[in-house]
Amino acid sequence: MMNNVSETHIQLAKLRGQFIRHAAYEQLCVQFDRHLQRRRAALSLGLFEEARGIAIVGASGSGKSTLAARLLTQHPDILQPQAKSQKAEVISLLVPSPATLKDVGSTILGALGYDSMRRSPAGAIWDQVRTLLHNRETLFVHLDEAQDLFSSQNANVRNDVVNTLKSLMNSKAWPVGLILSGTPKMIEMINSDDQLKRRIDMVSIEAVTWASHEKEVRAYFKAYADKAGLSICPELDSKEFLPRLLHAGANEFGLTVSMILNGIENAVLEGTGRLRRDHFIDAFESKSGCVRGLNPFVAPDYHAIDTRAVMGTMTFGNGEAVR
């Protein structure tokens, strides 16, 4: 660890590491625990009934990847992959793009700590995947950005993807549950096959609107400011500013939280004890490079601004896209 990291940046890192539990996460926890207990009950009886899956669906920036990561890394009753442990009850990976079954299979092998076999045929790779999932007693595989599995326009390739996913869940030797996180495009893949659709439970992350989430937005905003030790300028705690904040975050939970954190970071680095509107004006401007007229914290008719178009890839915080 570097010794010259400032206390200010450590404080900001802790703030960014905070996780807000909300309705979609609570639903995900309930679904996952049900799947986990169902599978463990079957194993205790020596039964190998087909596994099921969960699809976490949300627009880009909704925070679906964060939800899945939080669930799988913080769950108290799941064994993560470890170098000195044979058992790896859950593995998680980002679907490579462009996605091919061969690349996905190789990535799973890598996540299990084995040679990726990238020069081998796809069939041989997936045979090894199934063997290793069995050997390491893996109960769940999480595939993030799963919609990329169905990006091919070739119908035969799409069928192969669906059949491969089903084969993991209904394996006679060792069925494995799936956790798929992705954009609404992923639903097309799930709905393309009746058997796959039947085996997948859905958790949707809805858009955040002022009409439906005013109470929550106020609470999140105040909680983050309090944790940063900042007072809130009166003009920010209003029905005029907070709807602008939601619009700047494209009405997505993850992006809105990231925008809150960016404004707070500006205030903390400035050394002020108060959070002001200009901290958010600068935060949006630094990420988009837009003129003031396209800044939702400035423009009178901010509803007319297409925030996603202005922000492009919608990068926040550490420069990575919020998924």
N, C-alpha and C positions, 0 to 999 in steps of 0.2 A: 504493500500500500504506500502511495506517495505521501511524504510527510508535509508537503507544502499545500495541501488542500485546505482552503479557507473554511472557517466555521460557517460563513454565510452560505457557501455552496453545499456544505454538508447539511445545513438546515433545509435548503431547497431540495436536495436529493431525498431527504426524509419526507418532505411534503409531497413530492411526486410519487413516492412509494406508498402513499395512503390509498386505501381502496374503499370505495363507497358501495355498500350493499344496497341493492334496489330490487324492485319486483322481479325483473327478469332473472337476476342472480338467485333469488330465493326459489324461483320456479325451477331453475337449473339444478340447484342443490337437491330439491325434492325428487326430481326425475332421476338424477344420477344415483342417489342413495337407494332408490327403488330398484334400479337396474343392478346395482352392486349387490344388494342383499338377495335379490332373486338368483343371481349367478352363484353366489356363495352357498345358498341353500341347496341348489342343484348339485354343486360339487361335493357338499357334505354327504349327499345320498348316492354319490357315484354316478350321477346322471349328466349327460352331455346334451341337454336340450339346446336348440338354436339360441344364439345370443340376439340382442336387440341393439338399437342405436338411438342416439339423440342428435338432432340437427339444431344448431344454434344459428339463427338467421337474423341478419341485420344489415342495414346499408353500410357502405364504407364510412368509417368514423363513428359507428355506433358503440364500439367497445367490445364486440363479440370475442375477439381474440383474447382480450384482457380477462373477460369472464371465464373463458375456458382455462386459461393459464392459472388464474387464481384458484379455481376449483381443484384442478389436478395437482398443483404444487402445495396447496395448503390443506388438502383433505387429511384428516387425522388417521384415516384407516386404509390408506393406500401406500404400498411400497413402491418408491420411485426406483428407476434403474441406478444401480451402484456397482462400481468396479469389482468389489469383493463379494457381491451377492448374486446368486444365480437367478433369484426371482426378480422380475420387473413387471409389476402388475399393470402399469400404464406407461405407454410411451407417447410422445407428442412430437409432431413434425409439421413444418410448413410445406405444403405441396409445391414442388418445384414448378417453375413456369419458364417455358411451355411445359405442360405436364404430359408425360407419357407413362404408361403402366410400368415400363422398365425403370424409368427414373424414380418413380414413386417407390417401387419395390426396393431399389438400391438405397434410397433414403431411409426406408424402414430398417434395413439391415444395418446401416450406419448408426441409427438411433439405438439399436440393440447392442451396439459395440462390436460389430463384426465387419469383415470385409464386404464392401458394397457390391462386388461381382459385376461391375458395370460393363465388362466385356462379354459377359455371359448372355445367352438368350433370355428373353423375358420369362418364359416358362420355367427355366431353371432357377431364376432369381426368386420367383414367387413360391416355388417348391421349398426353397431354403427359408423364405419368410415364414411360411406356415410351420415348418419344422422348428425354427427358433422361437416363434411365439409359443409353441407348445412347451419346448424345453424350459423356457424362462417363465412359464405360467402367466403369460400376459393376458389380462382380462379385458383391457380396453386399448384401442389405438385411436389417438386424436389426430385428425387431418385438418389443418388450418388452411383457409382459402380453398375449400374443397370444390368450389364451383369451377376451378381451373381443370379439374379432372374431366369435365364435360365440355371443354372448350373446342374440341375437334368437331369439324363439320361432317366427318365420316361416320355414318350410322354404325358400321361394323365396329369401329373403335369405341364408340359410345356404348354399344352393347357389351363389349369386352370389359369396360370399366365397371358397369353395373353388375355383371356376372362375377367379377373378381371381388367386389365388395360383398355380394351375397355369399360367396364361397367362404369368406372369412367368418361370417356370422353363423353359417349352418354347417361348418366343418364337423364331421363325425368324430374326428380325433380330438379337436380342441377348438370349440367355437370362441370367437373373439368379438366383443361388443365394439361398436364404432361411435365415436363422437366427431361429428362433422361441423365445422364452423365456416360460414361463408355468407356471401351476399344472396339476395333473393334469387339470383340466377341458379343457385344450387337446388332450388325447389324443382326446377325443370328436370334435373337428373333424378331426384327422388321420385317424382311423379311419373317418370318414364316407365317404371316397372311396378306392377301391382304388389309383387312379393317384397320388394325393397320398401315401398311406401308403407306396407303393413308393419314392417319391423322398425320403423323410425318414428320416434316421438319428437314433436316440434317445440322449440322454445324461441319465441320471436322477441326481438328487441325493437319496440315501437319508437317512432319519432317522438321527441320531447317538444311539447307545445306549451305556450304560456297558459292557455285555457285549461289544460289538463294537468300541468305540473308546476303551477305557480308556487305552491307550498314547498315542494321539493327543491326547486331552483333557489328559492330564498335561503333554505336551510343549507344547501351545499355551498353556496356563495359565502355565507356567514361563517360556516365551519372552517373553510379553507383560510379565510382571512384571519380568524381567531388563532388557528394553528400557526400562522405566519407571524402572529403578534402585531397585526395591522388593524387600525381602526378603519371604518368605511366612511368615506366622504358622503354626506347626506344625499347628494345627487345620484349616487349609485344604488342606494337602497330604495328604489322606486319602480313604479310600473312603466316608467319611460326608459330606463337604462337596461333592466334585466331582460326584457323582450329583445332588445338589440343584441345582448349577449347571446341569447339563444339563436338569433338569426346569423350572427357571426360564426357560430358553431354548426351552421346548416341544420339546426334542429335535431342534431344527433348527440346522444349522451356523451360519448367519448370525446368528440371534438369540442363540445361545450366545456367539459372539465379541463381539457387542455388549454382552451382559451383563458379560463379562469387562472390557471397556473402560470400562463405566460404573463398575464397582467400583474399577478402577484410577484413574479420574478423581477419584473421591471421596477416595482415599488421597493422590493427588498434590496436590490442592487443599487438603487438610487440612495438608499439610506433613510428614506422617509418613513414615518410611522403611520402614514395614512394612504389608503388606496384611492386613487383618483381616476377619472375618466381618461385622461391623457395616457395613463399606463396601458389602457386597452387599445386606444387609438394607435399607439406606437407598436403594440404587440401585433395587431392585425396588419399594419403597414409593413413591418419588418418581414413578415411571412409571405405577404402577397406582392409587395412592391407596387401596390396600386396607388393611384392618386387619391386625394382626400374625398373627392366626389363619389368614389366607389367604396369608401370605408363605412361599414354599417354603424360605426360608433359616431360618425360625423354627419352623414347624408340625411337630410330631412325625410326623404321618402326611401328609407332603407329597405322597405319590403320589395322594392323594385330591383334590388341588387341580387343577382344570381351568385350567391356566396361561393358555391363550389367552382363556378367558372372563374371567378376572380382569384381564388386561392389555388387553382390548378390541382396539384396532387394533394392538397390539404396537409402539408407537413407542419408538425408542431414540435415544440420541446426539443428533443434530441435530433430532430431532422428526419425522423422516420415517419412514414405514413401511419396514422392511427387507424387500426382496422376493427 
